[in-house]
């Protein structure tokens, strides 16, 4: 995920990828209806002057950066420091209203000038004319084109002496003419450090990574333009011929502690202070997590609870068979024989369900699941909306499950589908959506219940949906570690901290069985589902907590879980991206051992 392209590191990169992810309320203004012919040829694209329902309204958009919203607590990564940016200003170059998340002809609203700078920290207003033509009906989304973003953070510079001051970031998100004759290209930045009335600027460039947000927004880079599309607050706005109301939209996004970095242990640096140096290789670099954390800012829309971690033990895989490395064995090997220590030798937290006509309650995780699934295939946004609107068994707090929640349902003793058919009858062997976006990519995680593959999917594609309900509280501290081990207090597992060198599957099984790391002798190779508990949905390359598990390669890791067919292959998880796939037992992969607490 290297980002630095010039003199400064990539801490100026896509920090505003989801800034306009929104929530708020609506207000009204005196009616300013005009007859359609008052606008003539100035109608916005997508509108027809002959449309009898065409109305003319003043559209006011308020953009407000707030420290926080709702009851959602920011989930901090252990080992990082966090800071709240100030003086946030956005250069807006287009605004479109959309009738759906995939409206092919959004209504482009006229701006008073090519680029309008809005003071988001002060709750700036953007008034889009007095007499904007809008067709009657409902508008559910807004797409905002951003030319640039500016903000400030407190920082300390280390030159010939230590100087506290202000660092201002100026990031060009779309190509535009900032000043007459000066074209700013996408991904170009300027950073200015100011102290005691003096300042110094640095410039460079960085690639822009677009991503989905946790509440359904999407940032995209098309050609030289950057835009953010988000759902409107309160389900959207309605243009009603019988109403005298103009259109008012309030977009809010929280900025509390979204700028994060990891302290360096350099002499003269201060704990908890963002330190920069003229020797930029020694400067403290903001952590890549800030992109995903910022895109969580759209949680103002409705809390956007997407559980990142298991707060319960991971249920067993259900596997009851063993492999000898080439085929399914008639009997599982005994202690000391090749193949000892594979999945079927251990039955940790066996799957157990309480089955009701409409719902299934997982007795291990405490999660409530929708038992039947709709026949329709939905895209990612439709799947989210379906669960949010679901009322089932007298409950209305259903949601689309996160990646790690969906993985709990895998029963890898079965094939086609890989799920308990008694608890979940008639489950199609298809791809099922999770609510977890893949960080830095316009993709979403899911599970295919034909064999059990865990991978990503285009959110505009189609998939199945099974909803879940269950409380989630972000843990204050999940991992504790020493030089040799990492303890996961939530999942009840202790992990080998460092990675073992690549070996074939049978050798990886034997190495964990023989391990006496930390004077413990009950180490084993983890199951596929246990490996999946380590995947950090906020990261790529590697997709794991890099503080708890430093220097983890972005490569495949063996699990102890075989598959019935092909009989000479077994499951592995990639910490490049968190995906799970099957591999020949003769392949050499990395591994780390685990034990139960």
Secondary structure, DSSP 4 states (H G I P E B T S, - for coil): -----SSS-GGGSSTTTTTT---------------GGGTGGGPPTT--TT-TTEEEEEEEEEEEEES--TTPPP-PPTT-EEE--EEEEEEEEEEEEESSTT-TT-EEEPPSSSSEEEEGGGTEEEEEEEEEEEESEEE-EEEEEEEEEEEEEEEEEESSSEEEEEEEEEEE-S-EEEETTEEEPTTEEEEEEEETTEEEEEEEE-PPPP-B-TTS-EEEEETTEEEEEEEPGGG-EEE-TT----EEEEEEEE-TT-EEE-----TT--TTS-EEESSGGGSPPBPTHHHHHHHGGGGGGT------S-SSPPPP------B-SSSB-SSPPPTTSTTTTSGGG---S---EEE-SSEEEETTT--EEESS--SS-B-HHHHHHHHHH--BTTB---EEPPHHHHHTT--TT--SS-S-TTTSTT--SSEEEEEEEPTTSSEEEEEETTT--EEEEETTS-BB--EEE------S--EEE-SSEEEETTTTEEEESSPEEEE-HHHHHHHHHH--GGG----EEPPHHHHHTTB-TT--SS-B-TTTTTT--SSEEEEEEE-SSSTTEEEEEETTT--EEEEETTS-EEE-EEEE-
